[in-house]
Amino acid sequence: MGIGVSVFLLAVGGVLAFAVSDRISGVDLTAVGYILMGAGALGLAITMFFISQRSHTTHTSVTEHRHIDE
């Protein structure tokens, strides 16, 4: 899950939790909103962790040269 998807889940969850007052039989939209916001926040935290790890990673390549005596 990338940053864009995480922010989208946060936004949709916020709208469902705080702005929607309609009722659907058998579905608590406020709870669904909080769940989506939690998933978005968790996804954003995990994504930021992996981006941070990737920026601190170093790569070393080793090239071996052979010298031939004549």
Phi and psi in radians as a Rosetta constraint file:
Dihedral C 1 N 2 CA 2 C 2 CIRCULARHARMONIC -1.599 0.35
Dihedral N 2 CA 2 C 2 N 3 CIRCULARHARMONIC -3.080 0.35
Dihedral C 2 N 3 CA 3 C 3 CIRCULARHARMONIC -1.130 0.35
Dihedral N 3 CA 3 C 3 N 4 CIRCULARHARMONIC -0.722 0.35
Dihedral C 3 N 4 CA 4 C 4 CIRCULARHARMONIC -1.083 0.35
Dihedral N 4 CA 4 C 4 N 5 CIRCULARHARMONIC -0.773 0.35
Dihedral C 4 N 5 CA 5 C 5 CIRCULARHARMONIC -1.159 0.35
Dihedral N 5 CA 5 C 5 N 6 CIRCULARHARMONIC -0.684 0.35
Dihedral C 5 N 6 CA 6 C 6 CIRCULARHARMONIC -1.116 0.35
Dihedral N 6 CA 6 C 6 N 7 CIRCULARHARMONIC -0.777 0.35
Dihedral C 6 N 7 CA 7 C 7 CIRCULARHARMONIC -1.144 0.35
Dihedral N 7 CA 7 C 7 N 8 CIRCULARHARMONIC -0.671 0.35
Dihedral C 7 N 8 CA 8 C 8 CIRCULARHARMONIC -1.074 0.35
Dihedral N 8 CA 8 C 8 N 9 CIRCULARHARMONIC -0.787 0.35
Dihedral C 8 N 9 CA 9 C 9 CIRCULARHARMONIC -1.105 0.35
Dihedral N 9 CA 9 C 9 N 10 CIRCULARHARMONIC -0.688 0.35
Dihedral C 9 N 10 CA 10 C 10 CIRCULARHARMONIC -1.076 0.35
Dihedral N 10 CA 10 C 10 N 11 CIRCULARHARMONIC -0.758 0.35
Dihedral C 10 N 11 CA 11 C 11 CIRCULARHARMONIC -1.178 0.35
Dihedral N 11 CA 11 C 11 N 12 CIRCULARHARMONIC -0.823 0.35
Dihedral C 11 N 12 CA 12 C 12 CIRCULARHARMONIC -1.126 0.35
Dihedral N 12 CA 12 C 12 N 13 CIRCULARHARMONIC -0.718 0.35
Dihedral C 12 N 13 CA 13 C 13 CIRCULARHARMONIC -1.099 0.35
Dihedral N 13 CA 13 C 13 N 14 CIRCULARHARMONIC -0.702 0.35
Dihedral C 13 N 14 CA 14 C 14 CIRCULARHARMONIC -1.125 0.35
Dihedral N 14 CA 14 C 14 N 15 CIRCULARHARMONIC -0.710 0.35
Dihedral C 14 N 15 CA 15 C 15 CIRCULARHARMONIC -1.121 0.35
Dihedral N 15 CA 15 C 15 N 16 CIRCULARHARMONIC -0.797 0.35
Dihedral C 15 N 16 CA 16 C 16 CIRCULARHARMONIC -1.144 0.35
Dihedral N 16 CA 16 C 16 N 17 CIRCULARHARMONIC -0.672 0.35
Dihedral C 16 N 17 CA 17 C 17 CIRCULARHARMONIC -1.322 0.35
Dihedral N 17 CA 17 C 17 N 18 CIRCULARHARMONIC -0.631 0.35
Dihedral C 17 N 18 CA 18 C 18 CIRCULARHARMONIC -2.002 0.35
Dihedral N 18 CA 18 C 18 N 19 CIRCULARHARMONIC -0.382 0.35
Dihedral C 18 N 19 CA 19 C 19 CIRCULARHARMONIC -1.952 0.35
Dihedral N 19 CA 19 C 19 N 20 CIRCULARHARMONIC -0.360 0.35
Dihedral C 19 N 20 CA 20 C 20 CIRCULARHARMONIC -1.625 0.35
Dihedral N 20 CA 20 C 20 N 21 CIRCULARHARMONIC 2.213 0.35
Dihedral C 20 N 21 CA 21 C 21 CIRCULARHARMONIC -1.978 0.35
Dihedral N 21 CA 21 C 21 N 22 CIRCULARHARMONIC 0.079 0.35
Dihedral C 21 N 22 CA 22 C 22 CIRCULARHARMONIC -1.268 0.35
Dihedral N 22 CA 22 C 22 N 23 CIRCULARHARMONIC 2.801 0.35
Dihedral C 22 N 23 CA 23 C 23 CIRCULARHARMONIC -2.080 0.35
Dihedral N 23 CA 23 C 23 N 24 CIRCULARHARMONIC 2.387 0.35
Dihedral C 23 N 24 CA 24 C 24 CIRCULARHARMONIC -2.074 0.35
Dihedral N 24 CA 24 C 24 N 25 CIRCULARHARMONIC 2.313 0.35
Dihedral C 24 N 25 CA 25 C 25 CIRCULARHARMONIC -1.068 0.35
Dihedral N 25 CA 25 C 25 N 26 CIRCULARHARMONIC 2.120 0.35
Dihedral C 25 N 26 CA 26 C 26 CIRCULARHARMONIC 1.487 0.35
Dihedral N 26 CA 26 C 26 N 27 CIRCULARHARMONIC 0.011 0.35
Dihedral C 26 N 27 CA 27 C 27 CIRCULARHARMONIC -2.238 0.35
Dihedral N 27 CA 27 C 27 N 28 CIRCULARHARMONIC 2.169 0.35
Dihedral C 27 N 28 CA 28 C 28 CIRCULARHARMONIC -1.629 0.35
Dihedral N 28 CA 28 C 28 N 29 CIRCULARHARMONIC 1.785 0.35
Dihedral C 28 N 29 CA 29 C 29 CIRCULARHARMONIC -1.157 0.35
Dihedral N 29 CA 29 C 29 N 30 CIRCULARHARMONIC -0.509 0.35
Dihedral C 29 N 30 CA 30 C 30 CIRCULARHARMONIC -1.146 0.35
Dihedral N 30 CA 30 C 30 N 31 CIRCULARHARMONIC -0.765 0.35
Dihedral C 30 N 31 CA 31 C 31 CIRCULARHARMONIC -1.142 0.35
Dihedral N 31 CA 31 C 31 N 32 CIRCULARHARMONIC -0.703 0.35
Dihedral C 31 N 32 CA 32 C 32 CIRCULARHARMONIC -1.082 0.35
Dihedral N 32 CA 32 C 32 N 33 CIRCULARHARMONIC -0.708 0.35
Dihedral C 32 N 33 CA 33 C 33 CIRCULARHARMONIC -1.087 0.35
Dihedral N 33 CA 33 C 33 N 34 CIRCULARHARMONIC -0.781 0.35
Dihedral C 33 N 34 CA 34 C 34 CIRCULARHARMONIC -1.118 0.35
Dihedral N 34 CA 34 C 34 N 35 CIRCULARHARMONIC -0.664 0.35
Dihedral C 34 N 35 CA 35 C 35 CIRCULARHARMONIC -1.119 0.35
Dihedral N 35 CA 35 C 35 N 36 CIRCULARHARMONIC -0.774 0.35
Dihedral C 35 N 36 CA 36 C 36 CIRCULARHARMONIC -1.127 0.35
Dihedral N 36 CA 36 C 36 N 37 CIRCULARHARMONIC -0.692 0.35
Dihedral C 36 N 37 CA 37 C 37 CIRCULARHARMONIC -1.132 0.35
Dihedral N 37 CA 37 C 37 N 38 CIRCULARHARMONIC -0.685 0.35
Dihedral C 37 N 38 CA 38 C 38 CIRCULARHARMONIC -1.128 0.35
Dihedral N 38 CA 38 C 38 N 39 CIRCULARHARMONIC -0.745 0.35
Dihedral C 38 N 39 CA 39 C 39 CIRCULARHARMONIC -1.128 0.35
Dihedral N 39 CA 39 C 39 N 40 CIRCULARHARMONIC -0.698 0.35
Dihedral C 39 N 40 CA 40 C 40 CIRCULARHARMONIC -1.142 0.35
Dihedral N 40 CA 40 C 40 N 41 CIRCULARHARMONIC -0.738 0.35
Dihedral C 40 N 41 CA 41 C 41 CIRCULARHARMONIC -1.149 0.35
Dihedral N 41 CA 41 C 41 N 42 CIRCULARHARMONIC -0.740 0.35
Dihedral C 41 N 42 CA 42 C 42 CIRCULARHARMONIC -1.120 0.35
Dihedral N 42 CA 42 C 42 N 43 CIRCULARHARMONIC -0.772 0.35
Dihedral C 42 N 43 CA 43 C 43 CIRCULARHARMONIC -1.086 0.35
Dihedral N 43 CA 43 C 43 N 44 CIRCULARHARMONIC -0.694 0.35
Dihedral C 43 N 44 CA 44 C 44 CIRCULARHARMONIC -1.148 0.35
Dihedral N 44 CA 44 C 44 N 45 CIRCULARHARMONIC -0.729 0.35
Dihedral C 44 N 45 CA 45 C 45 CIRCULARHARMONIC -1.126 0.35
Dihedral N 45 CA 45 C 45 N 46 CIRCULARHARMONIC -0.746 0.35
Dihedral C 45 N 46 CA 46 C 46 CIRCULARHARMONIC -1.154 0.35
Dihedral N 46 CA 46 C 46 N 47 CIRCULARHARMONIC -0.742 0.35
Dihedral C 46 N 47 CA 47 C 47 CIRCULARHARMONIC -1.090 0.35
Dihedral N 47 CA 47 C 47 N 48 CIRCULARHARMONIC -0.764 0.35
Dihedral C 47 N 48 CA 48 C 48 CIRCULARHARMONIC -1.142 0.35
Dihedral N 48 CA 48 C 48 N 49 CIRCULARHARMONIC -0.621 0.35
Dihedral C 48 N 49 CA 49 C 49 CIRCULARHARMONIC -1.091 0.35
Dihedral N 49 CA 49 C 49 N 50 CIRCULARHARMONIC -0.815 0.35
Dihedral C 49 N 50 CA 50 C 50 CIRCULARHARMONIC -1.202 0.35
Dihedral N 50 CA 50 C 50 N 51 CIRCULARHARMONIC -0.608 0.35
Dihedral C 50 N 51 CA 51 C 51 CIRCULARHARMONIC -1.146 0.35
Dihedral N 51 CA 51 C 51 N 52 CIRCULARHARMONIC -0.708 0.35
Dihedral C 51 N 52 CA 52 C 52 CIRCULARHARMONIC -1.116 0.35
Dihedral N 52 CA 52 C 52 N 53 CIRCULARHARMONIC -0.724 0.35
Dihedral C 52 N 53 CA 53 C 53 CIRCULARHARMONIC -1.133 0.35
Dihedral N 53 CA 53 C 53 N 54 CIRCULARHARMONIC -0.697 0.35
Dihedral C 53 N 54 CA 54 C 54 CIRCULARHARMONIC -1.157 0.35
Dihedral N 54 CA 54 C 54 N 55 CIRCULARHARMONIC -0.594 0.35
Dihedral C 54 N 55 CA 55 C 55 CIRCULARHARMONIC -1.319 0.35
Dihedral N 55 CA 55 C 55 N 56 CIRCULARHARMONIC -0.340 0.35
Dihedral C 55 N 56 CA 56 C 56 CIRCULARHARMONIC -1.724 0.35
Dihedral N 56 CA 56 C 56 N 57 CIRCULARHARMONIC 0.077 0.35
Dihedral C 56 N 57 CA 57 C 57 CIRCULARHARMONIC -1.502 0.35
Dihedral N 57 CA 57 C 57 N 58 CIRCULARHARMONIC 2.367 0.35
Dihedral C 57 N 58 CA 58 C 58 CIRCULARHARMONIC -1.986 0.35
Dihedral N 58 CA 58 C 58 N 59 CIRCULARHARMONIC 2.605 0.35
Dihedral C 58 N 59 CA 59 C 59 CIRCULARHARMONIC -2.134 0.35
Dihedral N 59 CA 59 C 59 N 60 CIRCULARHARMONIC 2.351 0.35
Dihedral C 59 N 60 CA 60 C 60 CIRCULARHARMONIC -2.150 0.35
Dihedral N 60 CA 60 C 60 N 61 CIRCULARHARMONIC 2.287 0.35
Dihedral C 60 N 61 CA 61 C 61 CIRCULARHARMONIC -1.980 0.35
Dihedral N 61 CA 61 C 61 N 62 CIRCULARHARMONIC 2.460 0.35
Dihedral C 61 N 62 CA 62 C 62 CIRCULARHARMONIC -1.996 0.35
Dihedral N 62 CA 62 C 62 N 63 CIRCULARHARMONIC 2.205 0.35
Dihedral C 62 N 63 CA 63 C 63 CIRCULARHARMONIC -2.034 0.35
Dihedral N 63 CA 63 C 63 N 64 CIRCULARHARMONIC 2.228 0.35
Dihedral C 63 N 64 CA 64 C 64 CIRCULARHARMONIC -1.805 0.35
Dihedral N 64 CA 64 C 64 N 65 CIRCULARHARMONIC 2.220 0.35
Dihedral C 64 N 65 CA 65 C 65 CIRCULARHARMONIC -1.949 0.35
Dihedral N 65 CA 65 C 65 N 66 CIRCULARHARMONIC 2.339 0.35
Dihedral C 65 N 66 CA 66 C 66 CIRCULARHARMONIC -1.774 0.35
Dihedral N 66 CA 66 C 66 N 67 CIRCULARHARMONIC 2.320 0.35
Dihedral C 66 N 67 CA 67 C 67 CIRCULARHARMONIC -1.808 0.35
Dihedral N 67 CA 67 C 67 N 68 CIRCULARHARMONIC 2.168 0.35
Dihedral C 67 N 68 CA 68 C 68 CIRCULARHARMONIC -1.807 0.35
Dihedral N 68 CA 68 C 68 N 69 CIRCULARHARMONIC 2.150 0.35
Dihedral C 68 N 69 CA 69 C 69 CIRCULARHARMONIC -1.433 0.35
Dihedral N 69 CA 69 C 69 N 70 CIRCULARHARMONIC 2.404 0.35
